[in-house]
Amino acid sequence: MTLNFYGGVNEIGGNKILIDNLNNNESSNNSSILQDDISSLFLDFGMSFSQAGNYFSEFLQPRKLNGIMDFVELGLLPKIKGIYREDYLKHCGINSYEQPSVDGVLLSHAHMDHCAYIHHLREDIPIFMRKESEIILQVLEETGKGSFTEIMNLKKSFHYVPKKRGEGYKKLTGKECKVERNIVTVDPYSPFEINGFKVTSIPVDHSLPGSSAYFLENNNEAIIYTGDIRFHGRNKNYSDKFVEEAQKFNPTIMLCEGTRINETSKGTEEDIETKATNLIKDHKGLAIVNYPIRDLDRLITFYNVAKNTDRILAINSKQAYMLVLLENDEGIEKDKYPNLKDPNITVYFPRKKQGLISGEHYVCFDGDWKILDSNDEEVIKEYDIWEREFLEDDNNVINYKDLIEEPSKYIFRCDFFELKELIDIKPENGLYIHSMTEPFNEEMEIDFRKVKNWLDHFNLLPYHPLHVSGHASGNEILEMIRNINPEKVYPIHTEHTEAFDVLLDEGIDIIHPEISLKSKF
């Protein structure tokens, strides 16, 4: 068995770890080994933000016209044959292969540094994930507008088909170009087989639903992949049970994240809830908060704050759509997340396109300028299909006017892209809580300077930072490893692999991984 690291080495994120295993030991004596003799699995297939940031920015992006080749040239994707989508390869004159060269991708969770580059994979490679991850990625795909986001479904590019009428060809678009990926839902604690591997998904606590560690075993090795893990969130019990199961698993190899291996602070979601409640309870004005859209633990925190302070949490339609899909799915634990029928949560709708929902903007019909009713067809068409269901329930939708009229009634979730809503709201005596990680790279620092400019303009400074990490602290990581007691540990998803070396004196072999330069292209 070999481990090949194509990301997640000496960096935070970008995990792409390939496990190759020789299934038939007798074949090792032969001069040639057939692909059928080897089982291969990727652990995640994510984007390295640090590496991509070395070359690209908001207005300097990879070219779709070059398929995968911009990514390969800059070392962002590995040169491996049999894993990439046919349309991108053939468009660049590269042969594709009848069968995939890997047996699947085990997805730990739906953060982009673990899943974004699935976009480039061929559609017949199975992608194994928990149901919550499926829902999150479905929402991101249906509601997003960006390039390179085809994780749940692939859309054939560079294809032309005969016109239905007349001569010539037309470009393949819309539903006709959509191909479903081979998404395989995995149930926690239920082992399944993948070509010589016995695999089990083990839930862990992280900053979004559906996060999973994996146990993999065959005749030779017992491997643990932690994914991203913490012990101080609302689902701490998941991580505690993971450690218990890992002890019984008796692993030979542990692939362990170490994002915060050099840090000791942790805090809890309950700490944020208490501090935010104290900030808001006597505040006479609008409370504004920014937290990550996929962090539903943080949503629960501010939903509880809303109840504690007799306010209403106003979320955007994307997060509301995520809650609806989670609520309606039979495989998801019921009543875990707020229900949109609850009086302490509502959906904020901004003005879009012509701004007709506000009832203030005029449009011209054959020389007659008039304001349209909020239920008018032209108003509804300003919003995407997935949003329109919310507009049908007037009791559960607000806009900037509601925040102006009764600011002390609401906690308004406002992310970076929604700051322009403040122009309409014009908050007086507002309070701003920044419930996200502080900027840790140049691009984030530039964006945060812009945030502070907005806050300064609307007299929302000083802001209140209230955040806890989605990752375990150094002490927690080391204690976890000691309790599990694997033979070997590969530190990944960290910039400080040397901090793991303290375990050498305790009989645990610490192996510092290196990026694989092995080319199969």
DRENPA-123483 format. One record per residue (C-alpha): residue number from 1; residue in one letter; x, y, z. Coordinates in pm, whole numbers. Last residue first. Example, Ala and Ser with C-alpha at 12.3 -4.5 7.8 and 13.67 -1.06 7.14 Angstrom:
# DRENPA-123483
> i,aa,c1,c2,c3
> 2,s,1367,-106,714;
> 1,a,1230,-450,780;
***
This chain:
# DRENPA-123483
> i,aa,c1,c2,c3
> 521,f,-67,1162,-1703;
> 520,k,52,924,-1432;
> 519,s,301,1160,-1269;
> 518,k,455,1102,-928;
> 517,l,564,1434,-782;
> 516,s,396,1350,-452;
> 515,i,391,1633,-200;
> 514,e,577,1527,112;
> 513,p,444,1373,431;
> 512,h,618,1415,768;
> 511,i,602,1073,933;
> 510,i,559,1065,1311;
> 509,d,613,715,1456;
> 508,i,438,683,1791;
> 507,g,651,531,2066;
> 506,e,590,801,2329;
> 505,d,919,981,2260;
> 504,l,804,1034,1902;
> 503,l,487,1206,2024;
> 502,v,665,1539,2070;
> 501,d,717,1530,1691;
> 500,f,362,1648,1625;
> 499,a,463,2015,1651;
> 498,e,706,1957,1362;
> 497,t,413,1926,1121;
> 496,h,344,2296,1165;
> 495,e,170,2438,857;
> 494,t,-121,2199,897;
> 493,h,-383,2012,693;
> 492,i,-180,1692,732;
> 491,p,31,1526,1002;
> 490,y,98,1159,910;
> 489,v,84,948,1224;
> 488,k,216,594,1256;
> 487,e,153,308,1501;
> 486,p,-178,455,1618;
> 485,n,-240,527,1988;
> 484,i,-607,636,1985;
> 483,n,-579,798,2328;
> 482,r,-239,949,2252;
> 481,i,-365,1082,1918;
> 480,m,-668,1247,2079;
> 479,e,-453,1400,2356;
> 478,l,-220,1545,2092;
> 477,i,-509,1695,1898;
> 476,e,-679,1833,2210;
> 475,n,-357,1998,2329;
> 474,g,-306,2157,1988;
> 473,s,-657,2297,1967;
> 472,a,-930,2125,1766;
> 471,h,-1065,2289,1453;
> 470,g,-1388,2467,1359;
> 469,s,-1267,2771,1545;
> 468,v,-1455,2991,1788;
> 467,h,-1578,3340,1703;
> 466,l,-1705,3662,1858;
> 465,p,-1535,3978,1728;
> 464,h,-1738,4290,1823;
> 463,y,-1710,4585,1585;
> 462,p,-1591,4930,1693;
> 461,l,-1732,5062,1474;
> 460,l,-2083,5045,1330;
> 459,n,-2108,5415,1246;
> 458,f,-2249,5350,897;
> 457,h,-1941,5470,707;
> 456,d,-1709,5309,962;
> 455,l,-1876,4971,918;
> 454,w,-1848,4998,541;
> 453,n,-1480,5094,563;
> 452,k,-1428,4810,812;
> 451,v,-1565,4562,559;
> 450,k,-1335,4704,290;
> 449,r,-1036,4653,520;
> 448,f,-1167,4300,568;
> 447,d,-1152,4234,196;
> 446,i,-788,4345,176;
> 445,e,-701,4134,481;
> 444,m,-873,3832,325;
> 443,e,-665,3872,8;
> 442,e,-343,3907,206;
> 441,n,-394,3599,423;
> 440,f,-516,3519,775;
> 439,p,-825,3737,811;
> 438,e,-1004,3686,1146;
> 437,t,-1229,3383,1159;
> 436,m,-1598,3456,1161;
> 435,s,-1854,3589,1408;
> 434,h,-1807,3962,1342;
> 433,i,-2077,4126,1553;
> 432,y,-2201,4471,1448;
> 431,l,-2422,4698,1662;
> 430,g,-2639,4972,1512;
> 429,n,-2731,5306,1668;
> 428,e,-2890,5412,1341;
> 427,p,-2888,5165,1055;
> 426,k,-2919,5307,702;
> 425,i,-3130,5009,583;
> 424,d,-3106,5084,211;
> 423,i,-2733,5161,206;
> 422,l,-2684,4885,464;
> 421,e,-2801,4636,202;
> 420,k,-2470,4699,26;
> 419,l,-2306,4493,298;
> 418,e,-2473,4183,153;
> 417,f,-2168,4044,-26;
> 416,f,-1957,4051,291;
> 415,d,-2224,3880,502;
> 414,c,-2525,4030,678;
> 413,r,-2727,3830,929;
> 412,f,-2975,4075,1077;
> 411,i,-3075,4035,1441;
> 410,y,-3419,4195,1458;
> 409,k,-3682,4366,1673;
> 408,s,-3467,4658,1778;
> 407,p,-3461,4779,1416;
> 406,e,-3841,4815,1391;
> 405,e,-3927,5048,1101;
> 404,i,-3589,5046,930;
> 403,l,-3544,4670,956;
> 402,d,-3895,4616,819;
> 401,k,-3822,4852,529;
> 400,y,-3507,4655,439;
> 399,n,-3708,4346,349;
> 398,i,-3903,4079,537;
> 397,v,-4034,3734,454;
> 396,n,-4212,3476,675;
> 395,n,-4558,3624,693;
> 394,d,-4561,3697,319;
> 393,d,-4540,3326,240;
> 392,e,-4539,3298,-140;
> 391,l,-4209,3485,-150;
> 390,f,-4038,3189,16;
> 389,e,-4135,2955,-267;
> 388,r,-3983,3201,-515;
> 387,e,-3626,3151,-399;
> 386,w,-3558,2817,-577;
> 385,i,-3688,2964,-904;
> 384,d,-3448,3257,-894;
> 383,y,-3581,3604,-817;
> 382,e,-3668,3903,-1037;
> 381,k,-3937,3685,-1196;
> 380,i,-4153,3729,-884;
> 379,v,-4168,4106,-941;
> 378,e,-4263,4064,-1307;
> 377,e,-4538,3819,-1213;
> 376,d,-4698,4068,-974;
> 375,n,-4726,3950,-616;
> 374,s,-4538,4252,-476;
> 373,d,-4775,4486,-662;
> 372,l,-4611,4687,-938;
> 371,i,-4533,5059,-931;
> 370,k,-4621,5249,-1249;
> 369,w,-4480,5443,-1543;
> 368,d,-4720,5436,-1842;
> 367,g,-4552,5483,-2179;
> 366,d,-4620,5132,-2302;
> 365,f,-4551,4978,-1962;
> 364,c,-4275,5171,-1787;
> 363,v,-4132,5055,-1456;
> 362,y,-4137,5247,-1128;
> 361,h,-3941,5173,-812;
> 360,e,-4081,5213,-462;
> 359,g,-4277,4893,-403;
> 358,s,-3964,4733,-258;
> 357,i,-4011,4412,-455;
> 356,l,-3944,4598,-782;
> 355,g,-3572,4646,-730;
> 354,q,-3496,4637,-1103;
> 353,k,-3242,4351,-1069;
> 352,k,-3276,4248,-706;
> 351,r,-3397,4413,-386;
> 350,p,-3303,4213,-82;
> 349,f,-3517,3942,77;
> 348,y,-3461,3864,446;
> 347,v,-3606,3533,565;
> 346,t,-3741,3495,919;
> 345,i,-3653,3336,1252;
> 344,n,-3784,3383,1607;
> 343,p,-4150,3314,1522;
> 342,d,-4074,2952,1421;
> 341,k,-4225,2858,1087;
> 340,l,-3875,2861,936;
> 339,n,-3784,2562,1153;
> 338,p,-3458,2595,1341;
> 337,y,-3213,2303,1317;
> 336,k,-3202,1972,1504;
> 335,d,-3579,1933,1495;
> 334,k,-3555,1609,1299;
> 333,e,-3230,1419,1244;
> 332,i,-3168,1397,870;
> 331,g,-3246,1085,663;
> 330,e,-3607,1182,603;
> 329,d,-3508,1499,418;
> 328,n,-3764,1776,447;
> 327,e,-3601,1966,735;
> 326,l,-3257,1951,577;
> 325,l,-3395,2078,246;
> 324,v,-3584,2360,418;
> 323,l,-3282,2462,629;
> 322,m,-3061,2483,318;
> 321,y,-3321,2697,143;
> 320,a,-3324,2933,442;
> 319,q,-2947,2961,425;
> 318,k,-2969,3059,61;
> 317,s,-3269,3290,119;
> 316,n,-3086,3513,365;
> 315,i,-3128,3505,742;
> 314,a,-3321,3740,972;
> 313,l,-3302,3629,1336;
> 312,i,-3602,3767,1526;
> 311,r,-3567,3930,1868;
> 310,d,-3681,3859,2223;
> 309,t,-3324,3875,2357;
> 308,n,-3287,3509,2457;
> 307,k,-3486,3393,2155;
> 306,a,-3263,3590,1918;
> 305,v,-2955,3465,2101;
> 304,n,-3083,3109,2051;
> 303,y,-3114,3177,1677;
> 302,f,-2768,3329,1699;
> 301,t,-2619,3006,1833;
> 300,i,-2832,2783,1608;
> 299,l,-2694,2975,1306;
> 298,r,-2345,2923,1447;
> 297,d,-2403,2548,1459;
> 296,l,-2541,2582,1107;
> 295,d,-2204,2693,975;
> 294,r,-2275,2673,602;
> 293,i,-2347,3048,567;
> 292,p,-2042,3153,764;
> 291,y,-2121,3421,1030;
> 290,n,-2183,3794,1000;
> 289,v,-2398,3970,1257;
> 288,i,-2601,4290,1269;
> 287,a,-2799,4404,1573;
> 286,l,-3039,4690,1494;
> 285,g,-3110,4938,1770;
> 284,k,-3171,4976,2140;
> 283,h,-2917,4736,2290;
> 282,d,-3011,4592,2629;
> 281,k,-3014,4224,2530;
> 280,i,-2765,4257,2243;
> 279,l,-2422,4250,2401;
> 278,n,-2517,4013,2683;
> 277,t,-2682,3773,2439;
> 276,a,-2376,3785,2214;
> 275,k,-2147,3697,2505;
> 274,t,-2363,3406,2622;
> 273,e,-2417,3262,2274;
> 272,i,-2049,3297,2187;
> 271,d,-1951,3109,2503;
> 270,e,-2213,2842,2425;
> 269,e,-2050,2793,2086;
> 268,t,-1735,2705,2277;
> 267,g,-1390,2850,2354;
> 266,k,-1073,2692,2213;
> 265,s,-744,2852,2300;
> 264,t,-426,2638,2291;
> 263,e,-272,2699,1950;
> 262,n,31,2537,1784;
> 261,i,-161,2231,1654;
> 260,r,-433,2462,1524;
> 259,t,-476,2324,1172;
> 258,g,-336,1986,1267;
> 257,e,-533,1727,1071;
> 256,c,-443,1365,1130;
> 255,l,-384,1082,883;
> 254,m,-354,791,1126;
> 253,i,-187,465,1025;
> 252,t,-171,126,1201;
> 251,p,-511,175,1359;
> 250,n,-649,-26,1655;
> 249,f,-1018,8,1557;
> 248,k,-1119,-14,1924;
> 247,q,-932,307,2003;
> 246,a,-1080,468,1692;
> 245,e,-1435,389,1808;
> 244,e,-1376,568,2139;
> 243,v,-1205,861,1966;
> 242,f,-1495,895,1719;
> 241,k,-1738,880,2012;
> 240,d,-1573,1188,2163;
> 239,s,-1580,1358,1823;
> 238,y,-1954,1301,1783;
> 237,n,-2021,1403,2146;
> 236,k,-1868,1743,2074;
> 235,n,-2164,1815,1847;
> 234,r,-2240,2170,1967;
> 233,g,-1876,2260,1918;
> 232,h,-1573,2226,2149;
> 231,f,-1406,1898,2048;
> 230,r,-1292,1974,1693;
> 229,i,-1230,1781,1371;
> 228,d,-1145,1826,1005;
> 227,g,-1098,1500,812;
> 226,t,-970,1249,1067;
> 225,y,-850,980,827;
> 224,i,-786,655,1012;
> 223,i,-614,362,843;
> 222,a,-602,-6,937;
> 221,e,-344,-179,719;
> 220,n,-246,-514,568;
> 219,n,-554,-728,510;
> 218,n,-773,-427,443;
> 217,e,-899,-138,650;
> 216,l,-1029,214,608;
> 215,f,-1183,419,890;
> 214,y,-1315,758,784;
> 213,a,-1378,1089,960;
> 212,s,-1696,1274,877;
> 211,s,-1852,1618,871;
> 210,g,-2219,1611,772;
> 209,p,-2316,1947,919;
> 208,l,-2078,2244,928;
> 207,s,-1819,2383,1171;
> 206,h,-1674,2050,1280;
> 205,d,-1771,1773,1523;
> 204,v,-1707,1423,1392;
> 203,p,-1926,1153,1238;
> 202,i,-1755,818,1157;
> 201,s,-1786,684,801;
> 200,t,-1670,324,769;
> 199,v,-1472,170,482;
> 198,k,-1368,-192,420;
> 197,f,-1121,-175,134;
> 196,g,-1066,-449,-124;
> 195,n,-1262,-292,-406;
> 194,i,-1480,-54,-204;
> 193,e,-1679,-230,70;
> 192,f,-1920,-72,316;
> 191,p,-1925,-31,695;
> 190,s,-2223,139,864;
> 189,y,-2107,367,1152;
> 188,p,-2259,673,983;
> 187,d,-2459,615,665;
> 186,v,-2299,684,329;
> 185,t,-2476,842,33;
> 184,v,-2312,763,-300;
> 183,i,-2299,1039,-561;
> 182,n,-2219,912,-912;
> 181,r,-2238,1247,-1087;
> 180,e,-2549,1348,-1271;
> 179,v,-2498,1478,-1623;
> 178,k,-2640,1813,-1739;
> 177,c,-2586,1914,-2101;
> 176,e,-2949,1869,-2208;
> 175,k,-3077,2048,-1898;
> 174,g,-2937,2378,-2018;
> 173,t,-2684,2393,-2302;
> 172,l,-2536,2192,-2591;
> 171,k,-2417,2440,-2853;
> 170,k,-2612,2431,-3178;
> 169,y,-2539,2255,-3503;
> 168,g,-2615,2302,-3869;
> 167,e,-2914,2255,-4093;
> 166,g,-3275,2333,-4028;
> 165,r,-3487,2237,-3736;
> 164,k,-3389,2033,-3433;
> 163,k,-3035,2167,-3462;
> 162,p,-2769,1897,-3452;
> 161,v,-2564,1882,-3130;
> 160,y,-2254,2070,-3013;
> 159,h,-2037,1995,-2708;
> 158,f,-1754,2215,-2573;
> 157,s,-1876,2173,-2214;
> 156,k,-2086,1897,-2061;
> 155,k,-2241,2008,-1734;
> 154,l,-2143,1784,-1443;
> 153,n,-2370,1746,-1143;
> 152,m,-2302,1734,-769;
> 151,i,-1965,1910,-781;
> 150,e,-2000,2138,-1079;
> 149,t,-1866,2459,-919;
> 148,f,-1584,2551,-1160;
> 147,s,-1728,2892,-1242;
> 146,g,-1942,3096,-1005;
> 145,k,-2315,3171,-998;
> 144,g,-2425,2984,-688;
> 143,t,-2780,2902,-578;
> 142,e,-2829,2558,-730;
> 141,e,-2470,2442,-684;
> 140,l,-2431,2576,-331;
> 139,v,-2768,2433,-229;
> 138,q,-2684,2091,-375;
> 137,l,-2345,2102,-202;
> 136,i,-2511,2161,135;
> 135,i,-2769,1889,72;
> 134,e,-2512,1630,-32;
> 133,s,-2293,1717,267;
> 132,e,-2589,1656,499;
> 131,k,-2643,1316,337;
> 130,r,-2292,1196,420;
> 129,m,-2043,1151,137;
> 128,f,-1897,902,-112;
> 127,i,-1815,1031,-460;
> 126,p,-1815,747,-714;
> 125,i,-1603,817,-1026;
> 124,d,-1840,800,-1323;
> 123,e,-1868,1180,-1359;
> 122,r,-1505,1243,-1445;
> 121,l,-1325,1472,-1205;
> 120,h,-1269,1845,-1265;
> 119,h,-1557,1970,-1045;
> 118,i,-1432,1740,-769;
> 117,y,-1181,2025,-738;
> 116,a,-1395,2207,-482;
> 115,c,-1429,1924,-226;
> 114,h,-1186,1951,66;
> 113,d,-1067,2312,58;
> 112,m,-1418,2398,-62;
> 111,h,-1584,2289,262;
> 110,a,-1846,2017,213;
> 109,h,-1719,1742,441;
> 108,s,-1503,1428,462;
> 107,l,-1548,1324,100;
> 106,l,-1426,971,24;
> 105,v,-1346,976,-347;
> 104,g,-1385,664,-558;
> 103,d,-1242,356,-724;
> 102,v,-961,531,-908;
> 101,s,-834,477,-1263;
> 100,p,-1171,553,-1421;
> 99,q,-1269,332,-1718;
> 98,e,-1283,409,-2089;
> 97,y,-990,648,-2079;
> 96,s,-954,1004,-2210;
> 95,n,-710,1110,-2476;
> 94,i,-581,1467,-2466;
> 93,g,-652,1708,-2753;
> 92,c,-734,2004,-2529;
> 91,h,-1112,1976,-2583;
> 90,k,-1065,1601,-2541;
> 89,l,-942,1647,-2185;
> 88,y,-1198,1902,-2061;
> 87,d,-1489,1709,-2217;
> 86,e,-1369,1372,-2084;
> 85,r,-1361,1463,-1715;
> 84,y,-1045,1382,-1523;
> 83,i,-955,1065,-1330;
> 82,g,-804,824,-1583;
> 81,k,-452,962,-1596;
> 80,i,-298,1142,-1303;
> 79,k,-103,1466,-1334;
> 78,p,-202,1632,-1007;
> 77,l,-412,1951,-995;
> 76,l,-297,2286,-852;
> 75,g,59,2244,-979;
> 74,l,56,2560,-1191;
> 73,e,55,2378,-1526;
> 72,v,-203,2127,-1401;
> 71,f,-451,2399,-1301;
> 70,d,-413,2588,-1629;
> 69,m,-440,2251,-1810;
> 68,i,-769,2135,-1658;
> 67,g,-983,2261,-1946;
> 66,n,-799,2538,-2131;
> 65,l,-1114,2721,-2242;
> 64,k,-1221,2722,-1875;
> 63,r,-945,2971,-1809;
> 62,p,-818,2997,-1453;
> 61,q,-901,3327,-1281;
> 60,l,-749,3673,-1254;
> 59,f,-1029,3910,-1151;
> 58,e,-1088,3774,-800;
> 57,s,-731,3652,-761;
> 56,f,-506,3381,-904;
> 55,y,-143,3275,-894;
> 54,n,-21,3248,-536;
> 53,g,-382,3244,-419;
> 52,a,-430,2904,-584;
> 51,q,-150,2768,-365;
> 50,s,-288,2919,-44;
> 49,f,-649,2832,-121;
> 48,s,-560,2470,-196;
> 47,m,-877,2330,-350;
> 46,g,-1008,1993,-243;
> 45,f,-1026,1635,-360;
> 44,d,-1105,1441,-44;
> 43,l,-944,1111,55;
> 42,f,-890,958,-287;
> 41,l,-918,583,-324;
> 40,s,-726,338,-538;
> 39,s,-758,-40,-563;
> 38,i,-487,-210,-763;
> 37,d,-500,-555,-924;
> 36,d,-756,-435,-1181;
> 35,q,-498,-181,-1299;
> 34,l,-280,-473,-1407;
> 33,i,65,-527,-1258;
> 32,s,353,-612,-1488;
> 31,s,679,-796,-1420;
> 30,n,505,-1042,-1194;
> 29,n,604,-1111,-835;
> 28,s,376,-835,-704;
> 27,s,85,-1009,-873;
> 26,e,84,-1274,-599;
> 25,n,-15,-1003,-349;
> 24,n,-347,-948,-527;
> 23,n,-510,-634,-391;
> 22,l,-219,-394,-433;
> 21,n,-338,-79,-258;
> 20,d,-313,280,-373;
> 19,i,-434,551,-133;
> 18,l,-451,897,-288;
> 17,i,-463,1207,-65;
> 16,k,-605,1532,-204;
> 15,n,-652,1776,86;
> 14,g,-631,2141,-23;
> 13,g,-660,2265,332;
> 12,i,-413,2429,569;
> 11,e,-66,2393,426;
> 10,n,250,2192,493;
> 9,v,95,1902,301;
> 8,g,-282,1919,238;
> 7,g,-240,1848,-131;
> 6,y,-127,1581,-377;
> 5,f,-14,1333,-112;
> 4,n,42,977,-233;
> 3,l,5,698,21;
> 2,t,120,350,-81;
> 1,m,0,0,0;
***
